[in-house]
Amino acid sequence: MPSHQSWPRGLKAVFCLVVFGLVVGIGQTLYWLLVTHEFFPRLTVQGGYAALALVLAIACVALGTLGHRRAFAITSLVTAALHIGVTAFFDLDILRMWLPDILAGRWQSLLSWDVNSWVYAWNSIGIAINAFVCYYLLRYEVRFFGSA
């Protein structure tokens, strides 16, 4: 049986990030399910994204645990690209809300740390991490696929 212990350090780091992402995803899904009700009575974009991201994270962790390098890399790449796209959409929605203050030059309201500021910062960190994961997978693992 293949093992992820023989993988290069970069791919092991991606696996650790995916495991961390699964833990965060479970927490976010529970929060959206129990507190904000993003799933019931009507499924929202955030609820659908949370469900899809959770399924993909579980698939990534399972494939990585079983040591299936190629399937793990492809699933991780798809997952990271999905995170970048949807999270950027959410950040653009926050920027749309801030646009009147930006255009009016009311920077005081933008510099105060409210819930939207924290969400925007969290999303931006997530975009950066997922962009790095995509870069690594495209740079090193796609090259691995070409030599097989």
SVG drawing of the C-alpha trace seen along z (x, -y; Angstrom):
<svg xmlns="http://www.w3.org/2000/svg" viewBox="-37 -62 48 64">
<polyline fill="none" stroke="black" stroke-width="0.4" points="0.0,0.0 1.4,-3.4 2.2,-5.8 2.2,-9.6 5.4,-9.4 7.5,-8.9 6.2,-12.1 8.3,-15.3 8.2,-17.8 6.1,-20.2 3.4,-17.7 3.5,-16.7 3.0,-20.4 0.0,-20.5 -1.4,-17.4 -1.0,-19.1 -2.8,-22.2 -5.6,-20.1 -6.0,-18.4 -6.0,-21.8 -8.5,-23.0 -10.8,-20.0 -10.8,-20.9 -11.6,-24.6 -14.2,-23.5 -16.0,-21.3 -16.0,-24.2 -17.3,-26.6 -19.9,-24.2 -21.2,-23.7 -21.3,-27.4 -23.2,-28.1 -25.5,-25.2 -26.3,-25.9 -25.9,-29.7 -26.5,-31.4 -28.8,-28.8 -27.1,-28.8 -28.6,-25.3 -32.2,-25.5 -34.9,-26.5 -33.1,-27.5 -29.6,-26.6 -27.5,-29.8 -24.4,-30.3 -22.3,-30.1 -24.0,-27.0 -23.6,-25.3 -19.9,-26.3 -19.4,-25.0 -21.0,-21.6 -19.0,-21.2 -15.7,-22.3 -16.3,-19.9 -16.8,-17.0 -13.7,-17.9 -11.6,-18.3 -12.8,-14.8 -11.8,-13.4 -8.4,-15.0 -7.7,-13.8 -8.8,-10.3 -6.7,-10.1 -3.7,-11.6 -4.1,-9.1 -4.3,-6.2 -1.1,-7.6 -2.7,-8.1 -0.3,-10.9 -1.8,-11.6 -5.4,-11.6 -4.6,-13.6 -2.7,-16.2 -5.5,-16.6 -8.2,-16.8 -6.2,-19.3 -5.7,-21.4 -9.4,-21.4 -10.2,-22.2 -7.7,-25.1 -9.0,-26.6 -12.6,-26.4 -11.6,-28.1 -9.8,-30.9 -12.8,-31.5 -15.5,-31.4 -13.5,-33.3 -12.6,-36.0 -16.3,-36.3 -17.1,-36.8 -14.3,-39.4 -15.6,-41.3 -19.0,-41.4 -17.5,-43.0 -15.6,-45.5 -18.9,-46.3 -20.3,-47.2 -17.3,-49.3 -17.3,-51.1 -19.5,-54.1 -17.2,-54.8 -14.1,-54.5 -15.5,-56.8 -16.6,-59.3 -13.2,-59.3 -14.6,-58.1 -11.5,-56.1 -12.4,-56.1 -15.2,-53.6 -12.9,-51.4 -10.1,-51.4 -12.4,-50.2 -12.3,-46.5 -15.8,-45.2 -17.0,-41.8 -16.6,-42.5 -13.0,-43.5 -12.2,-40.3 -14.0,-38.2 -12.1,-40.1 -8.8,-39.5 -9.5,-35.8 -10.6,-35.4 -7.5,-37.2 -5.2,-34.9 -7.2,-31.9 -6.8,-33.1 -3.0,-33.6 -2.5,-30.1 -4.6,-28.4 -2.8,-30.3 0.5,-29.0 -0.9,-25.5 -2.0,-25.8 1.4,-27.1 3.2,-24.3 0.9,-21.6 1.1,-23.0 4.8,-23.6 6.0,-20.3 3.2,-17.8 2.1,-18.4 5.7,-17.9 5.5,-14.6 2.5,-13.7 4.3,-14.4 7.1,-12.0 4.9,-9.1"/>
</svg>
